[in-house]
């Protein structure tokens, strides 16, 4: 399994660009709200038990995918340094231990653009952070930067269509083997 680690602040385009990558190469998309939404019924949001369960679920999913040769997966996250570095390092161990590679990709976006995007209807429908005030509060709390790896790509998303960003990512990555779409793999079963 290879992992495209798409990270950046809220509204930088992570899920939208991940879906563009999915359409182009047939990869799976593991976006961060899958686990957040799953854990919300059990624990209050943003508490220690909440984040512990979210982390455990994410790592369990990655271990299963890596040990079963899941192909290419796009994983989205709001990486905050240094708080999230141990989690990223564990992801590196899981993927690398199964013979795969992590391709970190940081989505850079101006504050002005983030504030314009934050209240988009698709964000509201998915129950994501959706107010300028909330974004400003989270920016004061978290240090959303690129993971500290020399191979980390930075893609500026301001003024670009998601399709253009996806094309730029694929042009700059060196995926080691062709990717079969999930639909093709399912059809072969």
C-alpha positions as CSV (number, residue, x, y, z in Angstrom):
1,X,0.0,0.0,0.0
2,X,1.2,3.5,-0.8
3,X,-0.3,6.5,1.0
4,X,-0.8,10.0,-0.4
5,X,-0.9,12.0,2.8
6,X,-2.9,15.1,1.8
7,X,-2.8,17.6,4.6
8,X,-3.5,21.3,5.2
9,X,-5.8,23.6,7.1
10,X,-9.6,23.3,7.0
11,X,-11.0,24.5,3.6
12,X,-7.6,24.1,1.8
13,X,-9.2,21.5,-0.5
14,X,-8.2,18.2,0.9
15,X,-11.3,16.1,0.4
16,X,-12.2,17.8,-3.0
17,X,-8.7,17.2,-4.3
18,X,-8.7,13.6,-2.9
19,X,-11.9,12.9,-4.9
20,X,-10.2,14.3,-8.0
21,X,-7.2,11.9,-7.4
22,X,-9.7,9.0,-6.9
23,X,-11.3,9.8,-10.2
24,X,-8.0,9.9,-12.0
25,X,-6.2,6.8,-10.5
26,X,-8.9,4.8,-8.8
27,X,-7.4,5.0,-5.4
28,X,-9.2,4.8,-2.1
29,X,-10.0,7.9,-0.1
30,X,-9.7,7.8,3.7
31,X,-10.7,11.3,4.8
32,X,-10.4,12.4,8.4
33,X,-14.1,12.9,9.0
34,X,-14.8,9.2,8.5
35,X,-13.4,8.4,11.9
36,X,-14.5,11.7,13.5
37,X,-18.1,11.0,12.5
38,X,-17.9,7.4,13.7
39,X,-16.6,8.4,17.2
40,X,-19.0,11.4,17.8
41,X,-21.8,9.2,19.2
42,X,-19.5,7.7,21.8
43,X,-17.5,10.6,23.2
44,X,-17.8,14.4,23.4
45,X,-16.0,16.1,20.5
46,X,-12.5,17.3,21.2
47,X,-12.0,15.4,24.5
48,X,-9.1,13.1,25.3
49,X,-11.2,9.9,24.9
50,X,-12.6,11.2,21.6
51,X,-9.2,11.8,20.0
52,X,-7.7,8.6,21.5
53,X,-10.5,6.5,19.9
54,X,-10.2,8.4,16.6
55,X,-6.4,7.8,16.5
56,X,-6.8,4.1,17.3
57,X,-9.4,3.7,14.6
58,X,-7.3,5.4,12.0
59,X,-4.2,3.3,12.9
60,X,-6.3,0.1,12.9
61,X,-7.6,0.9,9.4
62,X,-4.1,1.8,8.1
63,X,-2.6,-1.4,9.5
64,X,-5.4,-3.5,7.9
65,X,-5.0,-1.7,4.6
66,X,-1.2,-2.0,4.6
67,X,-1.1,-5.6,5.5
68,X,-3.6,-6.5,2.8
69,X,-2.0,-4.6,0.0
70,X,-4.7,-2.0,-0.5
71,X,-3.0,-0.2,-3.4
72,X,-2.9,3.6,-3.3
73,X,-4.9,5.3,-0.6
74,X,-5.3,9.1,-0.2
75,X,-5.4,10.0,3.5
76,X,-6.6,13.5,4.4
77,X,-5.7,15.3,7.6
78,X,-5.2,18.7,9.3
79,X,-1.6,18.1,10.4
80,X,-0.5,20.3,13.3
81,X,3.2,20.4,14.2
82,X,4.6,19.1,16.6
83,X,1.5,17.6,18.2
84,X,0.7,15.3,15.2
85,X,4.3,14.2,14.5
86,X,4.2,11.0,16.6
87,X,1.0,9.9,14.7
88,X,2.6,10.7,11.4
89,X,5.7,8.7,12.4
90,X,3.5,5.7,13.3
91,X,1.8,6.0,9.9
92,X,5.3,5.9,8.3
93,X,6.2,2.7,10.3
94,X,2.9,1.0,9.3
95,X,3.2,1.8,5.6
96,X,7.0,1.4,5.4
97,X,6.8,-1.9,7.3
98,X,4.5,-3.3,4.6
99,X,6.9,-2.2,1.9
100,X,4.9,0.9,0.9
101,X,5.7,4.6,0.6
102,X,4.1,7.7,2.1
103,X,3.9,10.7,-0.2
104,X,3.2,13.7,1.9
105,X,1.5,16.6,0.1
106,X,0.8,19.9,1.9
107,X,-2.1,22.0,0.5
108,X,-1.1,25.6,1.1
109,X,-3.9,28.3,1.0
110,X,-4.0,31.9,2.0
111,X,-6.0,32.9,5.0
112,X,-8.2,35.1,2.9
113,X,-9.1,32.2,0.6
114,X,-9.7,29.8,3.6
115,X,-12.1,32.3,5.1
116,X,-14.0,32.5,1.8
117,X,-14.2,28.8,1.4
118,X,-15.0,27.8,5.1
119,X,-18.8,28.3,4.7
120,X,-19.2,26.4,1.4
121,X,-22.4,24.3,1.3
122,X,-20.5,21.0,1.0
123,X,-18.6,21.8,4.2
124,X,-21.9,22.5,6.0
125,X,-23.5,19.3,4.6
126,X,-20.6,17.3,6.0
127,X,-20.7,19.0,9.4
128,X,-17.2,20.3,9.1
129,X,-15.8,23.5,10.5
130,X,-17.8,26.1,8.7
131,X,-17.4,29.6,10.3
132,X,-14.8,32.2,10.0
133,X,-14.8,32.7,13.7
134,X,-14.3,28.9,14.2
135,X,-11.5,28.9,11.7
136,X,-9.7,31.8,13.4
137,X,-10.0,30.1,16.8
138,X,-8.6,26.8,15.4
139,X,-5.8,28.7,13.7
140,X,-4.8,30.2,17.0
141,X,-4.8,26.7,18.6
142,X,-3.1,24.6,15.9
143,X,0.1,24.9,13.9
144,X,-1.0,23.7,10.4
145,X,2.2,23.3,8.4
146,X,3.8,20.8,6.1
147,X,5.1,17.6,7.7
148,X,8.8,18.0,8.3
149,X,10.0,15.7,5.5
150,X,12.2,16.8,2.6
151,X,10.1,14.9,0.1
152,X,6.9,16.7,1.2
153,X,5.3,18.5,-1.8
154,X,3.6,21.8,-1.3
155,X,0.7,22.6,-3.6
156,X,-0.8,26.1,-3.6
157,X,-4.5,25.8,-4.0
158,X,-5.5,29.5,-4.2
159,X,-7.2,30.3,-7.4
160,X,-6.8,26.8,-8.8
161,X,-9.5,24.2,-9.7
162,X,-9.3,21.0,-7.7
163,X,-8.7,19.1,-10.9
164,X,-5.6,21.3,-11.7
165,X,-4.3,20.6,-8.2
166,X,-4.8,16.8,-8.6
167,X,-3.0,16.9,-12.0
168,X,-0.1,18.8,-10.4
169,X,0.2,16.3,-7.6
170,X,0.2,13.3,-10.0
171,X,2.7,15.0,-12.2
172,X,5.1,15.5,-9.3
173,X,4.7,12.1,-7.6
174,X,6.4,9.0,-8.7
175,X,4.0,6.2,-7.9
176,X,5.9,3.0,-8.2
177,X,3.3,0.9,-10.1
178,X,0.1,1.3,-12.0
179,X,-3.0,1.7,-9.9
180,X,-6.1,-0.5,-10.5
181,X,-9.3,1.2,-9.7
182,X,-11.3,0.0,-6.7
183,X,-14.2,-0.7,-9.1
184,X,-11.9,-2.9,-11.3
185,X,-10.7,-4.8,-8.2
186,X,-14.3,-5.3,-7.0
187,X,-15.4,-6.4,-10.5
188,X,-12.7,-9.1,-10.5
189,X,-14.1,-10.7,-7.4
